C-alpha cells in the first residue's frame, strides 16, 4: 500500500469525532499554556504530559500532538507581544515581531506568524508522511550493533547541542544514564540501585522526571531570581488581518522558511535555531527593503516562524522512524510514547501502522484547528499574558504535583518529583542542560540492551561494534558531532577575546 493510501486511511481514522475532540482539547491546552510568558514547547508538553495518562494510546498521542503544535503556535504570541521568547528558536520572531507590535502592527505580525506556521506545518507534515517510509526501510536492516551506534549518536548530539559546554552536556547525560540503571535489569532480572525501596524496582518514571526537571525546576529557577521588572504587554491595535501588501511580502518567506526548516529539523543533529537564523539571513538578503530589518520587517517574522514550525515537525522524522529525539521537546514526546509501552522506530510502523498514520494525519487536523483558534481568539490569548508571574508559576507547581499524583499516586513518586525538581533548579543555576538527563533515562536501557546483545553475538569481541558499515558510519558521525561543536565554540571564544584585546588597545 502506498504512502498516499496510508495517509488517507490515517486521516479517516483521525476524523473520528472522539479523536477530533482529543485533538481540539490538545491544541487549546497547548496554545493556552504555550502562550504564557517564559514557557516554551518543551515545558508545555512536559507539564501536560500527565493529562494524557488515562486515555487510550491513539487518543492520548493525538492529544499530545495537538499540545505539541499548540505550544509551538503559542510561543509566537509571547515573542511578538511581550518580547519574551519561550525558546531560543523564537528569538528572531521576537526581534522583528516585537518591533512591529511597538509600531502598532502587532495584528499583522501575529497573523503572518499564524498563517506561516500553518503553511509550514502543512508542508512539513506531508514531508514527514512521504519521507518516513524511506527511513523505515533503511532502519529495518539494523542489527544490535547498529542500534547501539544510533543510540550513541543520539547521546552525543543531544549532549553537545544543548548548552554552551559539551562537558556539561555529557555530565547531564551520565546523570540520566545513572538514573536509567535503577530498577530490575531487563536481561538478568537482578535488582539494581533500588536502596530497599520497592517502588524503585520498576525504575524511575520518565513522566515524573520530565515534569520535575522542566516544570518544577523552571518554576523554582524563576522564583529564585526574585522580582524582576514587570512585563510590558503591547496591546494589539487596529485590525488583526493582513493587508494585500503584507500578503505579497509574506507568502514567499513562508515557503522558503518551510523548505529551509524541515530538512534541518529532520537531521538527527538538527535544531530549530539553525533554521530560523538561516531563514532570517535569506530573507534579509532577498528583501526589497533590507533597511527595514531590525525595525520590524514582516519578512523577518514570516520566514523564521515558518522555519521554526517546519523544523519542529521535522524533528518527528528521526523520532518516529528511529526513536531518536533530537530536541528537548522530542525527548518528552518519546516519554509520552513510552508511558503506553510504545517504542517509536521502524518496528512501530510494522506492528502498529494504524496508530502511526493516525498520528501523522492528526497533525494535519491539529494544524488546521490551530489556524482557526489563533486568529479569532487573539484577544483571549493576549489576556493570558497579563497573569502575574507568582500566580503563573505557583499554578505550574500545583498542576505538576496534581498531575504526578493522578498518574501515579505514591508518596515515593511525590518525593522524587520534589527531589528531581530541586536537581533541575540546581542544574539551571550552574548552566547544565536538562534535556540530556531525560534522553539518558529513556534511551539508556535500550542502548545497554543492544550493546549486550551485540557483544553476546560476537562472543565478547568489542571490534564488532565497528565492523558493520552502518555502525562504523554512525559512530564516525557521533565523533564529529562531539568534536565539531567544541572547535566552533573555541573559535568563537577566541574571536571574542581578540575583539576584547583590540578594544582594550
C-alpha positions as CSV (number, residue, x, y, z in Angstrom):
1,X,0.0,0.0,0.0
2,X,1.4,3.4,-1.0
3,X,2.1,6.3,1.3
4,X,-0.8,8.3,0.0
5,X,-3.3,5.5,0.7
6,X,-1.9,5.0,4.2
7,X,-2.2,8.8,4.8
8,X,-5.8,8.8,3.6
9,X,-6.6,5.8,5.9
10,X,-5.0,7.7,8.8
11,X,-6.9,10.8,8.0
12,X,-10.2,8.8,8.0
13,X,-9.3,7.5,11.5
14,X,-8.2,10.9,12.8
15,X,-11.6,12.4,11.7
16,X,-13.4,10.2,14.2
17,X,-15.5,12.6,16.4
18,X,-13.9,11.4,19.7
19,X,-10.3,11.8,18.2
20,X,-11.3,15.2,16.8
21,X,-12.3,16.2,20.4
22,X,-9.0,15.0,21.7
23,X,-7.2,17.0,19.1
24,X,-9.2,20.1,19.9
25,X,-8.5,19.8,23.6
26,X,-4.8,19.3,22.9
27,X,-4.4,22.3,20.6
28,X,-6.4,24.5,23.0
29,X,-4.4,23.4,26.1
30,X,-1.1,23.6,24.2
31,X,-1.8,27.2,22.9
32,X,-3.1,28.3,26.3
33,X,-0.1,27.1,28.2
34,X,2.4,27.9,25.4
35,X,1.3,31.5,25.2
36,X,2.2,32.1,28.8
37,X,5.5,34.1,29.2
38,X,8.7,32.2,29.7
39,X,7.1,28.8,28.8
40,X,8.3,27.1,25.7
41,X,7.0,24.0,23.9
42,X,9.2,21.6,26.0
43,X,7.8,22.9,29.3
44,X,4.3,22.9,27.8
45,X,4.5,19.3,26.7
46,X,6.2,18.2,30.0
47,X,3.6,20.0,32.1
48,X,0.6,18.5,30.2
49,X,2.1,15.0,29.9
50,X,0.2,13.6,32.9
51,X,-3.1,14.9,31.3
52,X,-2.9,12.2,28.6
53,X,-2.1,9.4,31.0
54,X,-5.6,7.9,31.4
55,X,-6.6,7.9,27.8
56,X,-6.2,5.1,25.2
57,X,-2.9,5.3,23.2
58,X,-4.5,6.7,20.0
59,X,-6.4,9.4,21.7
60,X,-3.6,10.2,24.0
61,X,-1.0,10.6,21.3
62,X,-3.3,12.7,19.1
63,X,-3.9,15.0,22.1
64,X,-0.2,15.0,22.6
65,X,0.4,16.0,19.0
66,X,-2.1,18.8,19.4
67,X,-0.3,20.0,22.6
68,X,3.0,20.0,20.8
69,X,1.8,22.0,17.8
70,X,-0.2,24.3,20.1
71,X,2.8,25.0,22.2
72,X,4.8,26.0,19.1
73,X,2.0,28.3,18.0
74,X,1.6,29.9,21.4
75,X,5.3,30.8,21.6
76,X,5.0,33.3,18.8
77,X,2.3,35.3,20.6
78,X,4.6,35.7,23.6
79,X,7.6,36.7,21.5
80,X,5.7,39.3,19.5
81,X,3.6,41.0,22.2
82,X,5.9,40.5,25.2
83,X,9.4,40.2,23.7
84,X,9.9,37.1,25.7
85,X,10.9,34.1,23.6
86,X,9.9,30.8,25.1
87,X,12.9,29.2,23.5
88,X,16.0,30.1,21.5
89,X,14.3,29.4,18.2
90,X,11.8,32.2,18.8
91,X,14.5,34.9,19.3
92,X,14.2,36.1,15.7
93,X,10.4,36.2,15.9
94,X,10.8,38.4,19.0
95,X,13.3,40.7,17.3
96,X,11.2,41.7,14.3
97,X,7.7,40.9,15.7
98,X,8.0,43.0,18.8
99,X,9.2,45.9,16.7
100,X,6.1,45.6,14.6
101,X,3.9,45.4,17.7
102,X,5.5,48.6,19.1
103,X,4.8,50.3,15.8
104,X,1.1,49.4,16.0
105,X,1.3,46.4,13.7
106,X,1.0,43.6,16.2
107,X,-2.1,42.2,14.5
108,X,-0.4,41.6,11.1
109,X,2.7,40.2,12.9
110,X,0.5,37.7,14.7
111,X,-1.4,36.9,11.5
112,X,1.7,36.3,9.4
113,X,3.2,34.1,12.2
114,X,0.0,32.1,12.5
115,X,-0.5,31.6,8.7
116,X,3.2,30.9,8.2
117,X,3.1,28.3,10.9
118,X,0.0,26.7,9.2
119,X,1.7,26.6,5.8
120,X,5.0,25.3,7.3
121,X,3.2,22.7,9.4
122,X,1.2,21.5,6.3
123,X,4.3,21.2,4.2
124,X,6.4,19.6,6.9
125,X,3.7,17.1,7.9
126,X,3.4,16.0,4.3
127,X,7.2,15.8,4.1
128,X,7.1,13.6,7.2
129,X,4.5,11.3,5.7
130,X,6.4,10.8,2.5
131,X,9.9,10.6,4.0
132,X,9.2,8.4,6.9
133,X,8.6,5.1,4.9
134,X,12.0,5.5,3.2
135,X,13.8,6.0,6.6
136,X,12.0,3.0,8.0
137,X,13.1,0.8,5.1
138,X,16.7,1.7,5.8
139,X,16.3,1.2,9.6
140,X,14.7,-2.2,9.3
141,X,18.1,-3.7,8.3
142,X,19.7,-2.5,11.6
143,X,21.2,-5.1,13.9
144,X,22.1,-4.8,17.6
145,X,25.4,-3.1,16.9
146,X,23.8,-0.6,14.5
147,X,21.1,0.3,17.0
148,X,23.8,0.8,19.7
149,X,25.7,3.1,17.4
150,X,22.4,5.0,16.7
151,X,21.9,5.4,20.5
152,X,25.5,6.7,20.9
153,X,24.8,9.2,18.1
154,X,21.6,10.3,20.0
155,X,23.5,10.7,23.2
156,X,26.3,12.8,21.6
157,X,24.1,15.1,19.5
158,X,21.8,15.9,22.4
159,X,24.7,16.4,24.8
160,X,26.8,18.6,22.5
161,X,23.9,20.6,21.0
162,X,22.4,21.9,24.3
163,X,24.1,24.4,26.4
164,X,27.4,26.2,26.0
165,X,29.6,23.4,27.2
166,X,30.0,19.9,25.7
167,X,31.4,18.7,29.1
168,X,28.4,19.9,30.9
169,X,26.1,18.3,28.4
170,X,27.9,15.0,28.8
171,X,27.7,15.3,32.6
172,X,24.0,15.7,32.3
173,X,23.8,12.7,30.0
174,X,25.7,10.5,32.5
175,X,23.3,11.6,35.3
176,X,20.4,10.3,33.1
177,X,22.3,7.1,32.4
178,X,22.9,6.5,36.1
179,X,19.2,7.1,36.8
180,X,18.4,4.6,34.0
181,X,20.2,1.8,36.0
182,X,17.7,2.0,38.8
183,X,15.3,-1.0,38.8
184,X,15.3,-4.5,37.6
185,X,17.8,-5.5,34.9
186,X,15.9,-6.4,31.8
187,X,18.3,-9.3,30.8
188,X,19.3,-10.9,34.2
189,X,16.3,-9.9,36.4
190,X,18.6,-8.6,39.1
191,X,17.6,-5.6,41.2
192,X,19.9,-2.6,40.8
193,X,20.2,0.6,42.9
194,X,16.8,0.4,44.4
195,X,18.1,1.0,48.0
196,X,15.4,-1.1,49.6
197,X,12.6,0.9,48.2
198,X,10.0,-1.4,46.5
199,X,8.6,1.4,44.3
200,X,12.1,1.8,42.6
201,X,12.1,-1.8,41.4
202,X,10.1,-0.7,38.3
203,X,12.6,2.1,37.6
204,X,12.2,5.8,37.6
205,X,9.1,7.1,35.8
206,X,10.1,9.2,32.8
207,X,7.0,11.3,33.2
208,X,7.9,12.2,36.8
209,X,11.5,13.1,35.8
210,X,10.3,15.2,32.8
211,X,7.7,17.1,34.7
212,X,10.1,17.7,37.6
213,X,13.1,18.8,35.6
214,X,11.2,21.0,33.1
215,X,8.2,22.3,35.1
216,X,9.2,22.3,38.8
217,X,12.8,23.1,38.1
218,X,11.8,26.1,35.9
219,X,9.3,27.4,38.5
220,X,12.0,27.2,41.3
221,X,14.5,28.9,39.0
222,X,12.2,31.8,38.2
223,X,11.3,32.2,41.9
224,X,15.0,32.1,42.8
225,X,15.7,35.1,40.6
226,X,13.4,37.3,42.6
227,X,11.0,40.0,41.4
228,X,12.2,41.5,38.2
229,X,10.7,44.3,36.2
230,X,7.1,43.8,35.3
231,X,6.5,42.5,31.8
232,X,5.1,45.0,29.4
233,X,2.3,43.5,27.2
234,X,1.9,45.5,24.0
235,X,-1.8,45.9,23.1
236,X,-2.9,44.7,19.7
237,X,-4.1,47.9,17.9
238,X,-6.1,48.0,14.7
239,X,-7.0,45.1,12.6
240,X,-5.5,41.7,13.1
241,X,-5.8,40.9,9.4
242,X,-3.0,41.4,6.9
243,X,-3.2,43.9,4.1
244,X,-2.6,43.0,0.4
245,X,0.9,44.3,0.7
246,X,1.5,42.1,3.8
247,X,0.3,39.1,1.9
248,X,2.6,39.9,-1.1
249,X,5.6,40.3,1.2
250,X,4.8,37.1,3.3
251,X,4.0,34.2,1.0
252,X,7.4,33.7,-0.4
253,X,9.1,33.8,3.1
254,X,6.5,31.2,4.3
255,X,7.5,28.8,1.5
256,X,11.3,29.5,1.8
257,X,11.1,29.1,5.6
258,X,9.3,25.8,5.3
259,X,11.8,24.3,2.9
260,X,14.7,25.6,5.0
261,X,13.4,24.4,8.3
262,X,12.1,20.9,7.6
263,X,15.4,19.3,6.4
264,X,17.3,20.9,9.2
265,X,14.8,19.6,11.8
266,X,14.8,16.1,10.2
267,X,18.6,15.8,10.8
268,X,19.4,13.9,14.0
269,X,21.7,16.7,15.0
270,X,19.4,19.4,13.7
271,X,17.8,22.2,15.7
272,X,15.1,24.9,15.1
273,X,17.6,27.6,15.9
274,X,19.7,26.9,12.9
275,X,16.7,27.0,10.5
276,X,15.4,30.3,11.9
277,X,18.7,32.1,11.6
278,X,19.3,30.8,8.1
279,X,15.7,31.8,7.1
280,X,16.3,35.3,8.6
281,X,19.6,35.7,6.7
282,X,17.9,34.6,3.5
283,X,15.0,37.0,3.8
284,X,17.3,39.9,4.6
285,X,19.4,39.1,1.6
286,X,16.4,38.7,-0.8
287,X,14.3,41.5,0.6
288,X,13.5,44.6,-1.5
289,X,13.7,46.7,1.6
290,X,16.6,45.3,3.7
291,X,16.8,48.6,5.7
292,X,13.6,47.7,7.5
293,X,15.2,44.6,9.1
294,X,15.8,45.4,12.7
295,X,12.9,47.9,12.6
296,X,10.0,45.5,12.2
297,X,10.2,43.8,8.7
298,X,7.3,41.5,8.2
299,X,9.5,39.1,6.2
300,X,11.6,38.7,9.4
301,X,8.6,37.3,11.2
302,X,7.1,35.2,8.3
303,X,10.2,33.3,7.2
304,X,11.7,32.4,10.6
305,X,8.4,31.5,12.2
306,X,7.7,29.2,9.2
307,X,11.2,27.7,9.5
308,X,10.7,27.2,13.3
309,X,7.4,25.2,12.9
310,X,8.7,23.3,9.9
311,X,11.8,22.3,11.9
312,X,9.6,21.3,14.8
313,X,7.6,18.9,12.5
314,X,10.9,17.8,11.0
315,X,12.1,16.5,14.4
316,X,9.3,13.9,14.3
317,X,11.1,12.2,11.4
318,X,14.0,10.8,13.4
319,X,11.7,10.4,16.5
320,X,9.0,8.3,14.8
321,X,11.3,6.3,12.4
322,X,14.4,5.8,14.5
323,X,13.2,6.5,18.1
324,X,15.8,9.3,18.1
325,X,15.0,12.5,20.0
326,X,16.9,15.5,18.6
327,X,15.4,18.2,20.8
328,X,14.2,18.6,24.4
329,X,10.5,18.6,23.2
330,X,11.1,15.4,21.2
331,X,12.6,13.7,24.3
332,X,9.5,14.4,26.2
333,X,7.3,13.2,23.4
334,X,9.3,10.0,23.4
335,X,8.4,9.7,27.1
336,X,4.8,10.1,26.1
337,X,5.1,7.1,23.8
338,X,6.8,5.0,26.4
339,X,4.1,5.6,29.1
340,X,1.9,3.4,26.9
341,X,4.7,0.8,26.3
342,X,5.3,2.0,22.7
343,X,8.8,2.5,21.3
344,X,9.0,4.7,18.3
345,X,11.1,3.3,15.5
346,X,10.8,1.1,12.4
347,X,9.1,-1.7,14.2
348,X,6.3,0.6,15.3
349,X,5.5,1.2,11.6
350,X,5.4,-2.5,11.1
351,X,3.5,-3.6,14.2
352,X,1.1,-0.6,14.7
353,X,0.8,1.2,11.4
354,X,-2.8,2.4,12.0
355,X,-1.7,4.2,15.2
356,X,1.3,5.8,13.4
357,X,-0.6,7.0,10.4
358,X,-3.5,8.3,12.5
359,X,-1.0,10.3,14.5
360,X,0.6,11.8,11.3
361,X,-2.8,12.6,9.9
362,X,-3.9,14.2,13.1
363,X,-1.0,16.6,12.8
364,X,-2.8,18.0,9.7
365,X,-6.1,18.2,11.6
366,X,-4.4,19.9,14.6
367,X,-2.6,22.4,12.2
368,X,-5.9,23.5,10.7
369,X,-7.6,23.8,14.1
370,X,-4.8,26.0,15.3
371,X,-5.2,28.4,12.5
372,X,-8.9,28.7,13.3
373,X,-8.2,29.1,17.0
374,X,-5.3,31.6,16.9
375,X,-6.6,34.5,14.8
376,X,-10.2,35.0,16.0
377,X,-9.2,34.4,19.7
378,X,-6.1,36.5,19.8
379,X,-7.8,38.8,22.4
380,X,-8.2,35.8,24.7
381,X,-4.5,34.8,24.3
382,X,-3.4,38.4,25.0
383,X,-5.3,38.4,28.3
384,X,-3.4,35.3,29.4
385,X,-0.2,37.3,29.1
386,X,-1.3,39.5,31.9
387,X,-1.3,36.7,34.5
388,X,1.2,37.7,37.3
389,X,4.4,35.6,37.4
390,X,3.9,34.5,41.0
391,X,0.4,33.2,40.2
392,X,1.6,31.6,37.0
393,X,4.5,29.6,38.5
394,X,2.5,28.7,41.6
395,X,-0.1,27.2,39.2
396,X,2.6,25.3,37.4
397,X,3.8,23.7,40.7
398,X,0.2,22.9,41.7
399,X,-0.6,21.4,38.3
400,X,2.6,19.4,38.1
401,X,2.0,18.0,41.6
402,X,-1.6,17.0,40.9
403,X,-0.7,15.5,37.5
404,X,2.0,13.4,39.0
405,X,-0.2,12.2,41.9
406,X,-3.0,11.4,39.4
407,X,-0.8,9.4,37.1
408,X,1.0,7.5,39.9
409,X,-0.4,8.0,43.5
410,X,2.6,7.2,45.6
411,X,4.5,9.2,48.3
412,X,7.7,8.0,46.8
413,X,6.7,9.4,43.4
414,X,5.9,12.7,45.0
415,X,9.2,12.8,46.8
416,X,11.0,12.0,43.6
417,X,9.1,14.9,41.9
418,X,10.4,17.3,44.5
419,X,14.0,15.9,44.5
420,X,14.3,16.0,40.7
421,X,12.7,19.5,40.7
422,X,15.4,20.7,43.1
423,X,18.0,19.0,40.9
424,X,16.6,20.7,37.8
425,X,16.8,24.0,39.6
426,X,20.5,23.4,40.6
427,X,21.4,22.4,37.0
428,X,19.8,25.5,35.6
429,X,21.6,27.6,38.2
430,X,25.0,26.3,37.1
431,X,24.3,26.1,33.4
432,X,23.8,22.3,33.0
433,X,21.3,21.4,30.2
434,X,18.2,19.4,31.2
435,X,17.4,17.5,28.0
436,X,20.3,15.1,28.1
437,X,19.2,13.8,31.6
438,X,15.8,12.8,30.1
439,X,17.3,11.3,27.0
440,X,19.7,9.3,29.1
441,X,16.9,7.9,31.2
442,X,14.8,7.0,28.1
443,X,17.5,5.6,25.8
444,X,19.9,4.3,28.4
445,X,18.2,0.9,28.9
446,X,17.8,0.4,25.2
447,X,21.5,1.2,24.5
448,X,22.6,-1.2,27.2
449,X,20.3,-4.0,25.9
450,X,21.6,-3.6,22.3
451,X,25.2,-3.4,23.4
452,X,24.9,-6.6,25.5
453,X,23.2,-8.4,22.6
454,X,25.9,-7.3,20.1
455,X,28.7,-8.4,22.4
456,X,26.9,-11.7,23.1
457,X,26.5,-12.5,19.4
458,X,30.2,-11.6,18.8
459,X,31.3,-13.7,21.9
460,X,32.7,-10.6,23.6
461,X,34.6,-9.2,20.6
462,X,34.5,-5.4,21.0
463,X,35.6,-4.8,17.4
464,X,32.1,-6.0,16.3
465,X,30.8,-2.5,17.2
466,X,32.8,-1.0,14.2
467,X,32.8,-4.0,11.9
468,X,29.5,-3.0,10.2
469,X,29.5,-0.1,7.7
470,X,26.3,1.3,9.3
471,X,27.6,1.2,12.9
472,X,31.0,2.5,11.9
473,X,29.4,5.3,9.9
474,X,27.1,6.3,12.8
475,X,29.9,6.2,15.3
476,X,32.0,8.4,13.0
477,X,29.2,10.9,12.8
478,X,28.9,10.8,16.6
479,X,32.6,11.6,16.9
480,X,32.2,14.5,14.5
481,X,29.1,15.7,16.5
482,X,31.3,15.7,19.6
483,X,34.4,17.4,18.2
484,X,32.9,20.0,15.8
485,X,30.9,22.0,18.3
486,X,33.9,22.1,20.6
487,X,36.0,23.5,17.8
488,X,33.4,26.0,16.8
489,X,32.9,27.2,20.4
490,X,36.7,27.6,21.0
491,X,36.9,29.6,17.8
492,X,34.0,31.8,18.9
493,X,35.7,32.4,22.3
494,X,39.0,33.2,20.5
495,X,37.3,35.8,18.4
496,X,35.6,37.4,21.4
497,X,38.9,37.5,23.3
498,X,40.7,39.0,20.2
499,X,38.0,41.6,19.9
500,X,38.2,42.5,23.6
501,X,42.0,42.8,23.3
502,X,41.8,45.1,20.3
503,X,39.2,47.2,22.0
504,X,41.5,47.5,25.1
505,X,44.4,48.6,22.9
